[in-house]
């Protein structure tokens, strides 16, 4: 991969801008998946990236890591000099002092509402000051909703209208100003849309009532970095997507079944796996074929060491290149998975070059329970976990899925796998961040798919290729996948 300050990058994606966290222009959505439902989070929405970060409590106040806040938005670095913490974001400098409120940004002094905290080189700022800090550092307008812990950088808010039509049976049509991709769940009398990735804001009234005996109301709620629309009905309803994710239609089950792509009663079900192919196509297909039913997977995991051959990936040091680090880690991960009885296939087990489409086609042909892509970075520390982000495909035709949206129906599988792996890494005291981005080849995979990016411990890049450093990470990842095995196989049915 091409190394950036923010993390993983990709090239060659069709239909979307290039992905890069912290320097490359992107349309990326990032969401923290690890941790319990009670963990506090703050969500930040911008034109470059939207993401959630954990909130920590210090001295009975909420704090957040400032470097982590800025990392997805541009090139950022931080240095410690005694009790002073200096941060540079793009061309802007800021300085803070441990256990003091005084700070400086853009050559202007100001005070925080509480003391700045320095923990092991990590700079923590009071959450209450985050909007002011970002406005000073970014040099633009920032809006913050403290009760919901949702922060909007610039004009990124997604508005919507909701109206019940006079058809028989009646249907609720919701039009959004930008494409959305909510998680949808149903319960007796209610359908819930949870917007974890989208900057959806509510109407002037948080509760809309409709002159209908079938769909009676819709309520907008937001808390802990998420927004939710709860639709109340007197009969079971389902949701369908259209207009490239800008329109959601909610109607009775029988009516929704003919409206387009239908959301299932709970989380989206995994798409059928594709038929085996003898060789990947040299050019990315517009669609991928799927058989009518799932068959037992021959492999539990397909592990894909990124780059290879003439594609060296990031130059981690003068002697160390990414393609070598990823292959070494992929081999260790295969060994750890095999030792747990989880049969694993390597996409490449030598210094060979493969296109993103070839990698995806080979993974889909193997039909594993999960696909794992491996990357490496010279900046940051610990592990970054990525899952793909796709809108519902509009060009599905019979057994053929849209190639760039093949991951859509398996998103819940990928999220479950990432959550389990993150928990295992946390259990081994390995730093981990879990993010969601529109990333190839994850978006072309028809089963659970995650990308793992390993970074050096404490900035010691030389240790990145050390088996002593890679082995515990590989073991924790394998343990997390093993813990998720039963759940993933059950969700695939």
C-alpha positions in Angstrom: 0.0 0.0 0.0 1.0 3.6 -0.3 1.8 4.8 3.2 0.0 7.9 4.5 -0.1 9.4 8.0 -3.6 8.2 8.5 -3.3 4.5 7.5 -4.5 2.2 4.7 -4.8 3.4 1.1 -5.8 1.9 -2.2 -5.6 2.5 -5.9 -7.6 1.5 -8.9 -11.1 1.7 -7.4 -13.8 2.3 -10.0 -16.6 4.7 -9.4 -15.1 6.2 -6.2 -12.2 8.4 -5.4 -9.0 6.9 -4.0 -9.1 6.0 -0.4 -6.6 7.3 2.1 -6.9 8.2 5.8 -4.8 11.3 6.6 -3.6 12.9 3.3 -5.3 11.4 0.3 -8.6 12.8 -0.9 -11.3 10.3 0.0 -14.9 9.6 0.6 -14.4 7.4 3.7 -16.6 6.4 6.5 -15.0 5.2 9.7 -16.7 3.6 12.6 -15.4 2.1 15.8 -16.8 -1.4 16.2 -14.9 -2.7 19.3 -16.1 -2.2 22.8 -19.4 -2.7 24.5 -22.6 -0.8 23.7 -22.1 1.2 26.9 -18.8 2.6 25.8 -19.0 6.3 25.2 -18.2 7.5 21.6 -18.0 10.7 19.7 -18.7 10.8 16.0 -17.1 13.2 13.6 -18.5 13.9 10.2 -16.6 15.7 7.4 -16.4 15.8 3.6 -13.2 13.7 3.8 -14.0 11.1 6.4 -16.7 10.3 9.0 -15.7 8.2 12.0 -16.3 7.4 15.6 -13.7 7.4 18.4 -13.8 6.3 22.1 -14.4 8.8 24.8 -12.4 8.3 28.0 -13.1 9.6 31.5 -10.4 11.4 33.4 -11.0 13.3 36.6 -14.7 12.8 36.1 -14.6 14.6 32.8 -14.9 13.3 29.2 -11.7 13.4 27.1 -10.7 12.4 23.6 -7.4 11.8 21.8 -6.7 14.8 19.6 -4.2 13.1 17.3 -6.8 10.3 16.7 -9.4 13.0 15.9 -7.3 14.7 13.3 -5.6 11.6 11.8 -8.4 10.7 9.3 -8.6 14.3 8.1 -5.1 15.1 6.9 -1.4 14.7 7.5 -0.8 14.9 11.3 2.1 14.3 13.7 2.8 14.9 17.3 6.0 15.2 19.4 6.6 15.3 23.1 9.2 17.6 24.6 9.2 17.4 28.4 5.7 18.3 29.5 4.9 20.0 26.2 3.0 18.2 23.4 3.4 19.7 19.9 1.0 18.8 17.1 1.2 19.6 13.4 -1.8 19.2 11.2 -1.1 19.9 7.5 0.5 23.4 7.8 -1.0 24.3 11.2 0.9 24.0 14.5 -0.6 23.6 17.9 1.0 23.3 21.3 -0.3 22.0 24.7 1.2 21.6 28.1 0.5 18.6 30.5 -1.7 19.5 33.5 -2.3 23.0 32.1 -5.3 24.7 30.4 -3.2 27.1 28.3 -2.8 26.1 24.7 -1.8 27.7 21.4 -2.9 27.2 17.8 -2.5 29.3 14.6 -0.3 31.7 16.7 -3.1 32.4 19.1 -3.2 31.6 22.8 -6.4 30.3 24.4 -7.5 28.3 27.4 -9.2 24.9 27.6 -12.1 24.2 29.9 -9.9 21.7 31.8 -6.3 20.6 32.0 -4.6 19.0 29.0 -3.6 15.4 29.7 -0.5 13.7 28.4 -0.5 9.9 28.7 2.4 7.9 27.2 2.8 10.4 24.4 -0.9 10.6 23.7 -2.6 14.0 24.0 -6.0 14.1 25.6 -8.3 17.1 25.3 -11.6 17.8 27.1 -14.4 16.7 24.9 -16.2 19.9 25.7 -13.5 21.8 23.8 -13.3 19.6 20.8 -15.5 21.8 18.5 -13.5 24.9 19.4 -10.2 23.2 18.9 -11.1 21.8 15.5 -12.4 25.1 14.4 -9.1 26.7 15.4 -6.9 24.0 13.8 -9.0 23.3 10.7 -9.8 27.0 10.1 -13.5 26.4 9.3 -16.9 26.1 10.9 -17.6 23.2 13.3 -21.0 22.3 14.8 -21.2 20.1 17.9 -24.2 18.4 19.5 -23.0 17.7 23.1 -25.9 15.5 24.2 -25.5 13.2 21.2 -21.7 13.6 20.9 -21.9 14.2 17.2 -19.7 16.8 15.6 -20.1 18.2 12.0 -17.1 19.8 10.2 -18.4 22.1 7.5 -21.7 21.6 5.6 -22.0 17.8 5.7 -25.3 17.3 7.4 -27.7 15.0 5.6 -31.4 16.1 5.8 -34.4 14.1 5.0 -38.2 14.3 4.3 -40.8 11.7 5.2 -44.2 11.3 3.8 -46.9 8.6 3.7 -48.5 8.3 0.3 -52.2 7.4 -0.4 -51.4 4.1 -2.1 -53.0 0.8 -1.1 -51.3 -0.3 1.1 -49.8 3.0 2.2 -46.0 3.4 2.1 -43.6 5.8 3.8 -41.1 7.4 1.5 -38.0 9.0 3.0 -35.8 11.1 0.7 -32.3 12.0 1.9 -30.1 14.7 0.6 -27.2 12.2 0.2 -26.9 8.4 0.0 -27.3 6.7 3.4 -26.6 3.1 4.5 -28.3 2.5 7.9 -28.4 -0.7 9.9 -32.0 -1.9 9.9 -33.8 -4.0 12.5 -37.4 -4.8 13.2 -39.5 -5.6 16.2 -43.2 -5.9 16.8 -44.7 -2.6 15.7 -41.4 -0.9 15.0 -38.7 -0.6 12.4 -35.4 0.9 13.4 -32.8 2.6 11.2 -29.5 3.2 12.9 -27.2 5.6 11.2 -23.7 4.9 12.4 -21.8 6.2 9.4 -24.0 8.9 8.0 -24.3 12.6 9.2 -28.1 12.4 9.3 -29.8 15.2 11.2 -33.4 15.4 12.3 -36.3 17.5 11.1 -37.6 20.5 13.0 -39.8 18.2 15.1 -38.2 15.0 16.4 -41.5 13.2 16.0 -43.5 13.1 12.8 -47.1 11.7 12.9 -48.9 10.5 9.8 -52.5 10.3 8.9 -52.4 6.6 8.4 -53.7 3.6 10.3 -50.7 1.4 9.0 -47.6 3.6 9.5 -48.5 6.0 12.3 -45.3 7.9 13.1 -41.5 8.3 12.8 -39.2 9.5 15.5 -35.7 10.9 15.2 -33.3 10.1 18.1 -29.5 10.6 18.6 -27.2 9.6 21.3 -23.6 8.2 21.8 -22.5 9.2 18.4 -25.4 7.6 16.5 -28.7 8.8 15.0 -31.8 6.6 14.8 -35.1 6.8 13.0 -37.8 4.7 14.6 -40.9 4.0 12.5 -44.1 2.9 14.3 -46.6 0.7 12.5 -49.6 -1.5 13.1 -48.4 -4.2 10.8 -45.0 -5.8 10.0 -43.1 -3.5 7.6 -39.8 -3.7 5.7 -37.6 -1.2 4.0 -36.4 -1.0 0.4 -33.6 1.2 -1.1 -33.7 3.1 -4.3 -32.2 6.2 -6.0 -28.7 5.1 -5.2 -29.3 5.0 -1.5 -31.1 8.4 -1.3 -34.6 7.0 -1.0 -35.9 4.5 1.6 -39.4 3.2 1.2 -41.1 1.5 4.1 -44.2 -0.5 3.6 -46.1 -3.7 4.7 -44.1 -6.9 4.1 -46.1 -8.0 1.1 -45.8 -4.6 -0.6 -42.1 -4.1 0.3 -41.2 -7.5 -1.3 -41.9 -6.1 -4.7 -40.5 -2.6 -4.2 -36.8 -3.3 -4.9 -34.0 -4.4 -2.7 -35.6 -5.4 0.6 -34.1 -5.2 4.0 -34.6 -8.4 6.1 -36.4 -8.5 9.4 -33.1 -8.0 11.3 -29.6 -7.4 10.0 -29.0 -7.9 6.2 -28.5 -11.6 5.4 -25.3 -12.7 3.6 -25.4 -12.9 -0.2 -25.1 -16.3 -1.8 -21.6 -17.2 -2.6 -20.4 -17.1 -6.2 -19.8 -20.1 -8.4 -16.3 -21.4 -8.7 -14.3 -20.0 -11.6 -11.1 -21.5 -13.1 -9.2 -18.2 -13.4 -9.8 -14.6 -12.6 -10.7 -12.3 -15.4 -8.0 -9.9 -16.5 -10.4 -6.9 -16.3 -12.8 -6.4 -13.4 -16.2 -7.8 -14.1 -19.3 -5.7 -13.8 -21.0 -8.4 -11.8 -20.2 -11.6 -10.0 -22.4 -14.8 -10.4 -23.9 -16.5 -7.4 -25.5 -19.9 -7.1 -28.9 -20.3 -5.5 -27.7 -21.9 -2.3 -24.8 -21.9 0.1 -22.5 -25.0 0.3 -20.1 -25.9 3.1 -16.9 -23.8 2.7 -13.8 -25.7 1.7 -11.7 -23.1 3.5 -12.5 -21.2 6.7 -10.3 -18.3 5.7 -8.5 -16.8 2.7 -5.6 -14.6 3.7 -4.3 -12.1 1.2 -0.9 -10.6 1.6 -1.2 -7.2 -0.2 1.2 -6.1 -2.9 3.8 -8.4 -4.4 6.1 -8.7 -7.4 6.8 -5.3 -9.0 4.2 -3.7 -6.7 6.3 -3.2 -3.6 3.8 -1.3 -1.5 5.0 1.3 1.0 8.7 1.8 1.5 8.7 1.3 5.3 12.5 1.8 5.5 15.3 1.9 3.0 15.6 -1.9 3.2 12.0 -2.9 4.3 9.1 -2.9 1.9 5.5 -3.6 2.6 5.1 -6.6 0.3 7.6 -8.6 2.4 6.1 -7.7 5.8 2.6 -8.6 4.6 3.7 -12.0 3.3 5.5 -12.9 6.5 2.5 -11.9 8.6 0.1 -13.8 6.3 2.2 -17.0 6.7 2.1 -16.6 10.5 -1.6 -16.0 10.5 -2.2 -19.1 8.4 -0.1 -21.1 10.8 -2.1 -19.8 13.8 -5.4 -20.5 12.0 -4.4 -24.0 10.9 -3.3 -24.8 14.5 -6.9 -24.0 15.6 -8.3 -26.4 13.0 -9.3 -23.5 10.7 -8.2 -24.4 7.2 -6.6 -21.4 5.5 -5.6 -20.5 1.9 -3.0 -17.9 1.0 -3.9 -15.8 -2.1 -0.1 -15.5 -2.6 2.6 -17.5 -1.0 5.4 -16.1 -3.0 6.6 -12.7 -4.4 3.9 -12.5 -7.1 1.9 -9.6 -8.4 -1.9 -9.8 -8.5 -4.5 -7.1 -9.4 -7.3 -6.2 -6.9 -9.8 -7.9 -9.2 -7.8 -11.1 -9.4 -7.5 -11.2 -5.6 -11.2 -10.8 -5.2 -12.1 -13.3 -7.9 -9.8 -15.9 -6.3 -11.3 -15.3 -2.8 -14.8 -15.5 -4.1 -14.0 -18.7 -6.0 -12.7 -20.3 -2.8 -15.9 -19.4 -1.0 -14.4 -19.1 2.5 -16.2 -18.1 5.7 -14.0 -15.0 5.8 -11.5 -13.1 3.7 -8.6 -11.4 5.4 -6.4 -8.8 3.6 -3.0 -7.8 5.2 -1.3 -4.4 5.0 1.5 -2.7 6.9 2.3 0.9 7.7 5.3 2.7 9.1 3.3 5.3 11.1 0.9 4.8 13.9 1.2 1.8 16.2 -0.6 -1.4 16.9 -3.3 -2.7 14.6 -6.0 -1.1 12.4 -8.9 -3.2 11.4 -11.0 -2.3 8.4 -14.3 -3.4 7.0 -15.7 -2.4 3.6 -18.5 0.1 3.1 -20.8 -0.2 0.1 -24.2 1.2 -0.8 -26.8 -1.3 -2.0 -26.1 -2.4 -5.5 -28.6 -1.2 -8.1 -27.4 -3.3 -11.0 -28.0 -6.7 -9.5 -29.7 -9.0 -12.1 -31.0 -12.4 -11.1 -28.0 -14.4 -9.8 -25.5 -11.7 -10.7 -24.4 -9.2 -8.1 -22.9 -5.7 -8.8 -19.2 -6.1 -8.6 -18.5 -3.0 -6.6 -21.3 -3.7 -4.1 -20.7 -7.4 -3.7 -19.9 -6.9 0.0 -23.1 -5.1 0.8 -25.1 -8.2 1.9 -22.2 -9.5 4.0 -21.6 -6.3 5.9 -23.1 -7.7 9.2 -20.8 -10.7 8.9 -17.7 -8.5 8.5 -18.7 -6.3 11.4 -19.1 -9.3 13.6 -15.7 -10.6 12.6 -14.0 -7.3 13.2 -15.7 -6.9 16.6 -14.4 -10.4 17.7 -10.9 -9.8 16.4 -10.7 -6.3 18.1 -11.8 -7.9 21.4 -9.1 -10.5 21.2 -6.4 -7.9 20.4 -7.6 -5.8 23.3 -7.4 -8.9 25.5 -3.7 -9.2 24.7 -3.1 -5.5 25.4 -2.5 -4.8 21.7 -3.6 -1.3 20.5 -6.4 -1.6 17.9 -8.7 0.7 16.0 -11.6 -0.6 14.0 -12.7 1.4 11.0 -15.0 1.1 8.0 -14.1 2.5 4.6 -15.1 2.0 0.9 -12.1 -0.1 0.1 -11.2 -2.6 -2.6 -11.0 -5.5 -2.7 -13.2 -5.7 0.4 -16.1 -4.2 -1.5 -15.8 -7.0 -4.1 -15.9 -9.9 -1.7 -19.2 -11.9 -1.3 -18.5 -13.1 2.3 -17.2 -11.7 5.5 -14.1 -9.6 4.7 -11.7 -7.6 6.9 -8.4 -5.9 6.3 -5.6 -5.9 8.9 -2.9 -3.2 8.9 -0.1 -3.7 11.4 2.1 -0.7 12.5 5.3 -0.7 14.5 5.3 -0.6 18.3 6.2 2.8 19.7 7.5 4.0 16.3 10.2 1.4 16.2 9.9 0.6 12.5 12.7 -2.0 12.6 10.6 -4.3 14.8 7.7 -4.3 12.3 9.2 -7.2 10.4 10.2 -9.1 13.5 8.5 -12.4 14.1 8.6 -11.7 17.8 6.4 -8.6 17.2 4.2 -10.2 14.5 3.5 -13.5 16.3 1.4 -12.2 19.2 -0.7 -10.1 16.8 -1.2 -13.1 14.5 -2.2 -15.3 17.4 -4.7 -12.7 18.7 -6.2 -12.3 15.3 -6.6 -16.0 14.8 -8.1 -16.3 18.3 -10.6 -13.6 17.5 -11.6 -15.3 14.2 -11.9 -18.7 16.0 -14.2 -17.1 18.6 -16.4 -15.7 15.8 -16.5 -19.0 13.8 -19.8 -20.3 15.0 -21.5 -17.0 14.8 -20.2 -16.4 11.3 -21.2 -19.8 10.1 -24.7 -19.4 11.7 -25.2 -16.0 10.1 -24.2 -17.4 6.7 -27.1 -19.9 6.7 
